[in-house]
Amino acid sequence: MRKHRHPEARAIITLRLWTYVQAVNALLYLRSIVGSLREHCLESQRARLQLGRLDARPGRPDRQALLLQAEALREAELAEERFEDSLNELMALNVYCLDPVRGLALIPFQEGDELAWFVFDLFAPQGLEAWRFHADSLETRRPLASRDLALVDANFSAGKV
């Protein structure tokens, strides 16, 4: 009998690693995408909350209530589609959403021989203010070197970011 060497095909994921300069140069675009991602997530949550409130009303829904429920459902689905579109756009760049509501995303790079992540923060003045190793907890934030922050400042003053 013949043995199967690879009974399951394993997916190979190729991760595009960024340089710090590339990440800094992409900050405007990242702000736009992560901002849209946040807005669509909040819009979806709002519509789902409204739908839940309408469903929780006591008694049998009348025509007006049914129309409101259908509209809330349409709004939620549309917001979720927009969220997915923004998320796919971000992932096409090999940037990964950590928390859409807080505006956090991770940008992969290599630190020595290890995988690391720049932490993009939509609400941080410079956008990139920290990084973490892949093995670190998600809450870990290591400050960027002062020379790196100077590069961001130079790009801000030149109007590139």
C-alpha positions as CSV (number, residue, x, y, z in Angstrom):
1,M,0.0,0.0,0.0
2,R,1.2,3.5,-0.9
3,K,1.8,6.0,1.9
4,H,0.6,9.5,1.5
5,R,3.4,11.9,2.4
6,H,1.1,15.0,2.7
7,P,-2.4,13.9,3.5
8,E,-3.4,17.6,4.0
9,A,-2.3,20.4,1.8
10,R,-0.8,23.1,4.0
11,A,-1.4,26.7,3.0
12,I,1.7,28.8,2.8
13,I,1.2,32.4,3.7
14,T,3.7,34.8,2.3
15,L,3.9,37.9,4.5
16,R,5.1,41.1,3.0
17,L,7.5,42.7,5.5
18,W,7.6,46.5,5.6
19,T,10.5,48.8,6.3
20,Y,10.0,51.7,8.6
21,V,10.3,54.2,5.8
22,Q,7.6,52.4,3.8
23,A,5.3,52.4,6.8
24,V,5.9,56.2,7.3
25,N,5.3,56.9,3.7
26,A,2.0,55.0,3.8
27,L,0.6,56.7,6.9
28,L,-1.9,59.0,5.0
29,Y,-3.3,56.0,3.2
30,L,-3.4,53.9,6.3
31,R,-5.2,56.7,8.2
32,S,-7.8,56.8,5.5
33,I,-8.4,53.0,5.4
34,V,-8.3,52.5,9.2
35,G,-10.6,55.5,9.6
36,S,-13.1,54.0,7.2
37,L,-12.8,50.7,8.9
38,R,-13.6,52.3,12.2
39,E,-16.6,54.3,10.8
40,H,-18.1,51.2,9.2
41,C,-17.6,49.1,12.3
42,L,-19.4,51.7,14.5
43,E,-22.1,52.1,11.9
44,S,-22.7,48.4,11.9
45,Q,-22.8,48.3,15.7
46,R,-25.3,51.1,15.8
47,A,-27.6,49.5,13.2
48,R,-27.4,46.1,15.0
49,L,-28.2,47.8,18.3
50,Q,-31.2,49.6,16.7
51,L,-32.3,46.3,15.2
52,G,-32.1,44.6,18.6
53,R,-34.1,47.4,20.2
54,L,-36.8,47.0,17.6
55,D,-36.9,43.2,18.0
56,A,-37.2,43.6,21.8
57,R,-40.3,45.7,21.6
58,P,-43.2,43.9,23.3
59,G,-46.2,42.6,21.4
60,R,-46.6,41.9,17.7
61,P,-44.9,44.3,15.4
62,D,-47.1,46.5,13.2
63,R,-46.4,47.5,9.6
64,Q,-44.3,50.5,10.7
65,A,-42.2,48.4,13.1
66,L,-41.6,45.8,10.3
67,L,-40.5,48.6,7.9
68,L,-38.1,50.0,10.6
69,Q,-36.7,46.5,11.3
70,A,-36.1,45.9,7.5
71,E,-34.4,49.3,7.2
72,A,-32.2,48.7,10.2
73,L,-31.2,45.2,8.8
74,R,-30.4,46.8,5.5
75,E,-28.2,49.4,7.1
76,A,-26.4,46.8,9.2
77,E,-25.7,44.6,6.2
78,L,-24.5,47.6,4.1
79,A,-22.2,48.7,6.9
80,E,-20.9,45.2,7.3
81,E,-20.2,45.0,3.5
82,R,-18.3,48.4,3.7
83,F,-16.4,47.1,6.7
84,E,-15.4,43.9,4.8
85,D,-14.3,46.0,1.8
86,S,-12.1,48.3,4.0
87,L,-10.7,45.3,5.8
88,N,-9.9,43.5,2.5
89,E,-8.2,46.7,1.3
90,L,-6.1,46.8,4.4
91,M,-5.2,43.1,4.3
92,A,-4.2,43.5,0.6
93,L,-1.4,45.7,1.9
94,N,-0.5,43.0,4.5
95,V,-1.6,45.3,7.3
96,Y,-3.8,43.7,9.9
97,C,-6.6,45.2,11.9
98,L,-6.1,44.8,15.7
99,D,-9.1,46.8,16.9
100,P,-11.3,48.7,14.5
101,V,-13.0,50.8,17.1
102,R,-9.8,51.9,18.7
103,G,-8.2,52.5,15.3
104,L,-5.4,50.0,15.8
105,A,-3.6,48.1,13.1
106,L,-0.4,46.0,12.8
107,I,2.2,46.4,10.1
108,P,4.7,43.5,9.9
109,F,8.5,44.0,9.8
110,Q,11.6,42.1,10.7
111,E,13.5,42.9,13.8
112,G,16.7,40.9,13.8
113,D,15.6,37.3,13.0
114,E,12.2,37.8,14.5
115,L,8.8,38.9,13.1
116,A,7.7,42.2,14.7
117,W,4.8,44.6,14.2
118,F,4.6,48.4,14.0
119,V,1.5,49.4,15.9
120,F,-0.5,51.9,13.9
121,D,-2.8,54.1,16.0
122,L,-5.3,56.2,14.2
123,F,-5.5,58.6,17.2
124,A,-1.8,58.9,17.8
125,P,-0.4,62.2,16.5
126,Q,2.2,60.5,14.4
127,G,0.4,57.3,13.6
128,L,3.3,55.1,14.4
129,E,4.6,55.4,17.9
130,A,5.2,51.8,19.0
131,W,6.1,48.3,17.9
132,R,6.0,44.8,19.4
133,F,7.5,41.4,18.7
134,H,5.1,38.7,17.4
135,A,5.6,36.7,20.5
136,D,4.7,39.7,22.8
137,S,1.2,40.0,24.2
138,L,-1.1,42.2,22.1
139,E,-1.0,44.9,24.7
140,T,2.8,45.2,24.6
141,R,4.0,48.5,23.1
142,R,7.7,49.2,22.7
143,P,8.6,52.8,21.9
144,L,10.1,53.6,18.6
145,A,13.7,54.9,18.6
146,S,14.0,58.7,18.6
147,R,15.7,58.6,15.2
148,D,12.6,56.9,13.8
149,L,10.3,59.5,15.3
150,A,12.5,62.2,13.7
151,L,11.8,60.6,10.3
152,V,8.1,60.8,10.9
153,D,8.4,64.5,12.0
154,A,10.4,65.3,8.9
155,N,7.8,63.7,6.7
156,F,5.0,65.6,8.6
157,S,6.7,69.0,8.1
158,A,7.4,68.2,4.4
159,G,3.7,67.4,3.9
160,K,4.3,63.8,3.0
161,V,2.3,62.4,5.9
